[in-house]
């Protein structure tokens, strides 16, 4: 599991790759919550995630709830199919804002 955080277009992007499971999800949670402290929109990029269990989903939900409480934007970016399957199973694909790409998110925000 690798986590990188970058700023792009005044957005914090938390890029995850590999498996998000009970061993790596505490680091994922911390990265998401630390990114939200900057009061910028936070997008979690999931294009390189090969597996996500319920602890990983819980980290995303906590990030979403924290952002909502502080009036910040939180969304998912380029969701890999294994993760999308888990989100659909939990019906969270209807809860999270999901963007196919950063470019799509920027166009939609401007439009």
Secondary structure, DSSP 8 states (H G I E B T S, - for coil): -EEEEEEETTEEEEEEEEEESTTTHHHHHHHHHHHHTT-SEEEEEEEEEEEE-HHHHHHHHHHHHHHHHHT--EEEES--HHHHHHHHHTTGGGTSEEES-HHHHHHHHH-
